[in-house]
Amino acid sequence: MSDSQTSTVRLPLVGARREMYDEVCRYLNPDRFRDLLVDLINIHSPTGHERAASEFMAGYLRDQVGIDARYQPISEHTGNAVGERTGSGGGSRLLLYAPIDTHIDPEADVPWVGKTLRPDMIPEAKVDGDLIIGLGAANPKCMVAGLTEVANAVVDAGIPLIGDLAIGFAGGGMPVTMSDRDHVGMSSGVFHMLTHGMMPDHAIVLKPWWAVYPEEPGMCWFKVSVRGTYGYAGISRGTEGFRSSIVPAATVVQEIEAWLPDYTARNTSGSTLPEGWISAMRSGSPDKPAFPSATTEIYLDVRVNPRVTPADVRHQFAEMIADVRRRHPDIELDWEMYGSLPGGMTDPDNWIIQSCRRGWEEVEGRPYETTPLLGGQTDGTLIRRLGIPCARIGYPWPPATAPAELNEGLGGMGVASVDDVMMATRAVAYSVVDTLTRTREELDL
């Protein structure tokens, strides 16, 4: 059943549960959240080098929140922070999850992220009223701090949980694969987390956008190699035996760009809008501009609706390439799918989706009506593929008061609103109380 066809099951918090939820909300502390977010931004944690941030969070969960927590190493440079507050027994195990790695390496990514580094691309926190600015402030650092604040409030309120409240922050969460860092990325950290003791009954992922998502896309990564001959700048145009790879690659780029919107339209369903973008090109060496390259490579990410397999997306891409070859027989090219991850979805009628919707309705004071289409991918995709019912819920992004110059492009995902995230924490807290003060039988487990 599609998300839009499913209504929210009415099960209001009453009596003791209402009192417990109200008590948790009273302990939600925006100043404590802000301070933790600032500390996290100041700990640089690019994908594959998350150890310092994860060790910090393991210590914070243990020493400040007061729950059983530890650092879960994966390699010398990367690892996860995991913790748990156990209930009295007989309930669900609910995992509150967020990645902890950021997508920019300030030392290496100029000019690819822009001519210069903006304030939202630097791992140095700046507080400007309600806004916190710095690399990863909105994604993922405020997610980590926000879920930690929920756990803190639950502990401070002394809520008598039946189920177990687990919390986890993983490295390798960005949709990348770092070839020089043991190929960390594409949900490698959360896979390790879940297969090494943290498997829950339900999960909540905190991520941007103020809605509840029961599904998210996967990814297919393609490389197209346009072939020519190795040349020399002194060769006259039209010389027999020389073929550029770079000039015909421009034609191939335009063909792919024309195909991508059609692909998206054909594969959109549920709440998933599977976009695709050409993201990188490579040809020759800037140290050898006198020698035109024999190969020009085109790289792109095509998102995968969870109702479609990566193999089917590969077939659709192959059909497009075959059509390009038919219409441009003079262009020599080959291609490969060098990365893939299937999409994942949870039944919208599942308890955790319904509970998060009730939390959203509690905060908004109105019925949950529809889930906007989305093409963004998170670790929630893999969590669902491993059979764990998972809800994605978030906060408005970018903040309405963010400076216009920091809203241009994706930037460093580095502007967070304290008020916006604290609003989302109330919805997550609702689901925590709603879920962990019931037995497994009540949750139909």
C-alpha positions in Angstrom: 0.0 0.0 0.0 1.4 3.4 -0.9 2.2 6.0 1.8 -0.5 8.4 0.5 -3.2 5.8 0.8 -2.5 5.0 4.5 -4.2 7.1 7.2 -2.8 7.5 10.7 -4.1 5.0 13.3 -5.6 7.0 16.2 -4.0 5.9 19.5 -3.6 9.0 21.6 -1.4 9.0 24.7 -3.6 9.1 27.8 -3.2 8.8 31.5 0.3 7.8 32.6 1.7 7.8 29.1 0.6 11.4 28.5 2.2 12.4 31.8 5.4 10.6 30.9 5.5 12.3 27.5 4.9 15.7 29.0 7.6 15.1 31.5 10.1 14.2 28.8 9.3 17.3 26.9 9.9 19.4 30.0 13.4 18.0 30.1 14.2 18.7 26.5 16.8 21.4 26.8 17.7 23.6 23.7 20.8 25.0 25.4 22.2 21.5 26.1 21.4 20.5 22.5 23.1 23.6 21.1 26.2 23.1 23.3 26.6 19.5 22.1 26.1 20.5 18.5 28.8 23.1 18.8 31.2 20.6 20.3 30.4 18.1 17.5 30.9 20.5 14.7 34.3 21.3 16.1 35.4 17.7 15.8 36.1 17.1 12.1 34.7 13.7 11.0 35.0 13.2 7.3 33.9 9.8 6.0 36.5 7.2 7.0 38.0 9.4 9.7 35.1 9.4 12.3 37.0 7.9 15.2 37.4 11.1 17.3 33.7 12.1 16.9 32.5 8.6 17.7 34.7 8.3 20.7 33.5 11.7 21.9 29.9 10.7 21.6 30.4 7.3 23.3 31.9 9.2 26.3 29.1 11.8 26.2 26.4 9.1 26.2 28.1 7.4 29.1 29.2 10.3 31.3 26.6 13.0 30.5 23.5 11.1 29.6 24.2 8.3 32.0 23.5 5.2 29.8 25.6 2.2 29.0 27.7 3.3 26.0 30.9 2.4 24.2 33.0 3.1 21.2 32.7 0.3 18.5 35.9 0.3 16.5 35.8 -0.8 12.8 39.4 0.1 11.8 42.2 2.4 13.1 40.4 5.5 11.8 36.7 4.8 11.8 34.1 3.4 14.2 30.7 3.9 15.8 29.2 5.2 19.1 26.5 2.9 20.6 24.6 3.0 23.8 21.5 1.6 25.4 19.1 2.2 28.3 17.4 -1.1 29.1 13.8 -1.3 30.2 12.1 -3.6 32.6 11.7 -6.3 30.0 9.1 -7.6 27.5 9.1 -4.6 25.2 10.5 -3.5 21.9 14.1 -2.6 21.3 14.0 0.8 19.6 17.1 2.3 17.9 17.5 6.0 17.5 20.0 6.4 14.7 22.0 9.0 12.8 25.3 8.9 10.8 28.2 11.0 12.1 30.4 11.6 9.1 30.5 14.7 6.9 30.9 14.9 3.2 33.5 17.6 2.7 37.3 17.5 3.4 38.1 21.2 3.6 41.8 20.6 2.9 41.2 18.8 -0.4 37.8 19.7 -1.8 38.4 23.2 -3.2 37.5 24.0 -5.9 35.1 21.1 -6.3 32.8 22.5 -3.5 33.3 26.1 -4.7 36.1 28.6 -5.3 36.6 29.1 -1.5 35.2 27.4 1.6 32.1 29.1 3.0 31.5 29.2 6.8 29.1 26.2 6.4 31.9 24.1 4.9 34.4 24.5 7.8 34.4 22.4 10.9 34.3 25.4 13.2 31.0 26.2 14.8 29.5 29.7 14.9 26.4 30.6 16.9 24.2 33.3 15.4 21.0 33.6 17.5 18.9 30.5 16.7 21.3 29.4 13.9 24.4 27.2 14.3 26.7 27.3 11.3 29.6 25.0 10.5 30.4 21.9 8.4 27.7 19.3 9.0 25.6 21.4 11.4 22.3 20.5 9.7 23.4 17.1 8.4 24.6 15.0 10.3 25.7 16.8 13.5 22.4 18.2 14.6 20.8 14.8 14.1 23.3 13.2 16.4 22.8 16.0 19.0 19.0 15.9 18.6 18.7 12.2 19.2 21.1 12.5 22.1 18.9 15.2 23.6 15.9 12.9 23.4 17.8 10.2 25.2 19.0 12.7 27.8 15.4 13.9 28.5 14.1 10.4 28.8 16.8 9.6 31.3 16.3 12.8 33.2 12.6 12.3 33.4 13.1 8.9 34.9 10.6 7.3 32.5 9.9 3.6 33.5 10.5 2.0 30.1 9.4 -1.5 29.3 11.4 -1.8 26.1 15.0 -0.9 25.5 16.1 2.5 24.2 19.2 2.0 21.9 21.1 4.8 20.3 23.7 4.6 17.7 25.9 6.9 15.5 27.9 5.4 12.7 30.7 6.3 10.4 30.5 5.6 6.7 27.0 7.0 6.3 27.6 9.3 3.3 26.7 8.0 -0.2 30.4 7.8 -1.1 33.1 5.1 -1.2 36.5 6.4 0.0 39.0 4.4 -2.1 41.9 5.7 0.0 40.1 4.9 3.3 39.3 1.2 3.0 36.3 2.1 0.8 34.3 3.4 3.8 30.9 4.7 2.9 27.6 3.6 1.4 26.3 2.6 4.9 29.4 0.6 5.9 29.3 1.8 9.5 25.6 1.1 10.2 26.0 -2.4 8.6 28.8 -3.1 11.0 26.8 -1.7 13.9 23.7 -3.8 13.2 25.6 -7.0 12.6 27.6 -6.6 15.8 25.0 -6.6 18.5 22.8 -3.5 17.8 19.9 -5.2 15.8 16.6 -3.6 17.1 12.9 -4.3 16.6 12.3 -0.8 15.2 14.5 2.1 14.2 14.0 5.9 13.8 16.4 7.8 11.6 16.6 11.6 12.1 17.3 13.4 8.8 16.3 16.7 7.2 12.6 17.4 6.1 9.7 17.7 8.4 7.8 14.6 7.3 7.7 10.8 8.1 9.1 8.6 5.4 8.5 4.9 5.2 10.9 4.4 2.3 14.0 5.8 0.6 15.8 5.2 -2.6 19.0 3.2 -3.3 21.7 4.1 -5.7 23.4 2.9 -8.9 26.7 4.4 -9.9 27.7 4.3 -13.5 30.9 5.1 -15.3 30.9 5.8 -19.1 34.2 5.8 -20.9 34.4 7.6 -24.2 37.3 6.4 -26.3 39.6 8.2 -28.7 43.3 8.2 -29.4 46.2 9.7 -27.5 47.2 12.9 -29.2 49.4 15.9 -29.3 48.5 19.6 -29.4 50.7 20.1 -32.4 48.6 17.8 -34.6 46.5 19.5 -37.2 42.7 19.1 -37.0 41.5 16.4 -39.4 44.8 14.5 -39.3 44.0 10.8 -40.0 44.3 8.5 -37.1 43.5 11.0 -34.3 40.2 11.0 -32.6 39.4 13.1 -29.6 37.7 11.5 -26.6 36.9 14.8 -24.9 34.8 16.5 -27.6 32.5 13.5 -28.3 32.1 13.1 -24.5 30.3 16.4 -24.5 27.7 14.8 -26.8 27.4 11.8 -24.5 26.9 14.1 -21.5 24.0 15.8 -23.2 22.4 12.5 -24.2 22.6 11.2 -20.6 21.3 14.5 -19.3 18.3 14.3 -21.7 17.5 10.7 -20.5 17.6 11.3 -16.8 14.3 13.2 -16.4 12.6 10.5 -18.4 14.1 7.9 -16.2 12.9 9.8 -13.1 9.3 10.1 -14.5 9.1 6.4 -15.3 10.4 5.2 -11.9 8.6 7.6 -9.5 6.2 5.9 -7.1 5.3 5.9 -3.4 7.1 8.8 -1.8 10.3 8.2 -3.8 11.5 10.5 -6.6 14.6 8.8 -8.0 16.6 11.5 -9.6 20.0 11.1 -11.3 22.9 13.5 -11.8 26.2 13.5 -13.7 28.6 14.2 -10.9 32.2 14.0 -12.2 34.3 13.8 -15.3 37.9 12.8 -15.7 40.3 13.0 -18.7 44.0 13.3 -19.1 46.4 15.1 -16.8 46.6 18.9 -16.1 50.4 18.3 -16.0 50.3 17.2 -19.6 48.0 19.6 -21.5 49.9 19.1 -24.7 48.7 15.5 -24.9 44.9 15.0 -25.3 43.7 12.0 -23.5 42.6 8.8 -25.2 39.8 8.3 -22.6 37.2 10.6 -21.0 35.2 9.2 -18.1 31.8 10.3 -17.1 30.4 9.4 -13.6 26.8 9.6 -12.4 24.5 8.6 -9.6 21.1 7.3 -10.5 18.7 6.8 -7.6 16.7 3.5 -7.3 13.1 3.3 -6.2 12.7 0.5 -3.6 10.1 -1.1 -6.0 12.8 -1.4 -8.6 16.0 -3.4 -8.4 19.5 -2.1 -9.2 19.7 -4.8 -11.9 16.6 -3.3 -13.6 18.1 0.2 -13.4 21.2 -1.2 -15.0 19.0 -2.6 -17.8 17.4 0.8 -18.3 20.8 2.4 -18.5 22.0 -0.2 -21.0 19.0 0.6 -23.2 19.8 4.3 -23.2 23.5 3.6 -24.1 22.5 1.3 -26.9 20.3 4.1 -28.3 23.2 6.6 -28.1 25.4 4.1 -30.0 22.8 3.7 -32.7 22.4 7.4 -33.2 26.0 8.3 -32.9 27.9 5.4 -34.5 31.1 7.5 -34.7 31.4 7.6 -30.9 33.2 4.7 -29.3 32.3 4.1 -25.7 31.9 1.5 -23.0 30.4 1.6 -19.6 30.0 -0.2 -16.2 27.9 0.0 -13.1 30.6 0.3 -10.4 28.4 0.7 -7.3 24.9 -0.1 -6.3 22.6 -0.2 -3.2 18.9 -1.2 -3.4 16.2 1.0 -2.0 14.4 0.1 1.1 10.8 0.5 2.5 8.7 -0.3 5.5 5.0 -0.9 5.4 3.3 2.4 6.1 0.9 0.6 8.5 3.9 -0.7 10.6 3.9 0.5 14.2 6.9 2.7 14.0 5.7 4.6 11.0 2.3 5.1 12.6 3.9 6.1 15.9 6.1 8.7 14.3 3.1 10.1 12.4 1.3 10.5 15.7 4.4 12.3 17.1 4.3 14.6 14.0 0.6 15.3 14.6 1.2 15.9 18.3 3.7 18.6 17.5 1.8 20.1 14.5 -1.6 19.9 16.1 -3.2 18.6 12.8 -3.6 15.4 10.9 -0.7 14.0 8.9 -2.0 14.2 5.3 0.8 13.4 2.8 4.5 12.7 2.5 6.3 14.9 -0.1 8.3 13.1 -2.8 12.0 12.7 -1.9 15.1 11.4 -3.7 17.6 11.7 -0.8 19.2 8.5 0.5 20.2 7.7 4.1 21.3 4.7 6.1 17.6 4.1 6.7 17.7 2.4 3.3 20.1 -0.3 4.5 18.4 -0.6 7.9 15.1 -1.4 6.1 16.9 -3.9 3.7 18.1 -5.8 6.8 14.4 -6.3 7.7 14.1 -3.7 10.4 11.0 -1.5 10.3 12.3 2.0 10.1 10.8 5.5 10.0 12.7 8.6 8.8 11.6 11.8 10.5 13.2 15.2 10.4 13.0 19.0 10.6 12.6 21.8 8.1 15.6 22.4 6.0 17.2 24.8 5.1 16.1 27.0 8.0 13.8 29.8 7.0 16.2 32.4 8.5 19.4 31.0 7.0 21.5 33.6 5.1 20.7 33.4 1.4 24.4 33.0 0.4 24.5 29.8 2.5 21.4 28.3 0.9 23.1 28.3 -2.5 23.6 24.7 -3.6 24.1 21.9 -1.1 27.1 23.6 0.5 28.3 21.9 3.7 24.8 21.1 4.9 26.0 23.4 7.6 23.2 25.7 8.8 20.9 24.3 11.6 18.1 26.0 13.5 17.9 25.1 17.2 14.1 25.7 17.2 13.5 23.5 14.2 15.5 20.6 15.5 14.0 20.9 19.0 10.6 20.7 17.3 11.6 17.4 15.8 12.9 16.1 19.1 9.4 16.4 20.5 8.0 14.1 17.8 10.8 11.6 18.3 10.2 11.7 22.1 6.6 11.0 21.5 7.4 7.8 19.6 9.9 6.7 22.2 7.2 7.0 24.9 4.6 5.5 22.6 6.7 2.5 21.7 8.8 1.7 24.8 6.1 1.9 27.4 4.2 -1.1 25.8 4.8 -4.8 25.6 5.8 -6.5 22.4 2.4 -8.0 22.2 0.8 -4.5 22.2 3.1 -3.6 19.2 2.1 -6.8 17.4 5.7 -8.2 17.5 
